[in-house]
């Protein structure tokens, strides 16, 4: 029963590519790759969104990239 619950939790966290990387950032906040991938996901979301959502998504993406670069200045992902 515990394994089933743990499996369901992971499945829920990984329901989309964006939620996968956001859950990875939550579990590993010092991972530059995870922060960069959150930024890339936000850029993709922003490109398809309405203007007011796009500006917020781009701002959040910039913050994610800045965090990735702060953790690893040589990050090729960021």
VENMOZI-V664533 format. One record per residue. N is the residue number from 0. OMEGA is omega in whole degrees, 0 to 359 (none if undefined). Layout:
BEGIN
n->{N | N}
omega->{OMEGA | OMEGA}
END
This chain:
BEGIN
n->{0 | 1 | 2 | 3 | 4 | 5 | 6 | 7 | 8 | 9 | 10 | 11 | 12 | 13 | 14 | 15 | 16 | 17 | 18 | 19 | 20 | 21 | 22 | 23 | 24 | 25 | 26 | 27 | 28 | 29 | 30 | 31 | 32 | 33 | 34 | 35 | 36 | 37 | 38 | 39 | 40 | 41 | 42 | 43 | 44 | 45 | 46 | 47 | 48 | 49 | 50 | 51 | 52 | 53 | 54 | 55 | 56 | 57 | 58 | 59 | 60 | 61 | 62 | 63 | 64 | 65 | 66 | 67 | 68 | 69 | 70 | 71 | 72 | 73 | 74 | 75 | 76 | 77}
omega->{179 | 179 | 178 | 179 | 179 | 179 | 179 | 181 | 179 | 179 | 179 | 181 | 184 | 184 | 175 | 178 | 180 | 180 | 176 | 183 | 177 | 177 | 176 | 176 | 179 | 182 | 184 | 186 | 179 | 179 | 179 | 180 | 181 | 179 | 180 | 181 | 173 | 178 | 178 | 178 | 178 | 176 | 179 | 178 | 182 | 181 | 183 | 187 | 175 | 187 | 183 | 177 | 181 | 181 | 179 | 180 | 179 | 178 | 178 | 178 | 179 | 178 | 179 | 178 | 178 | 179 | 179 | 180 | 176 | 179 | 180 | 183 | 179 | 182 | 178 | 179 | 183 | none}
END
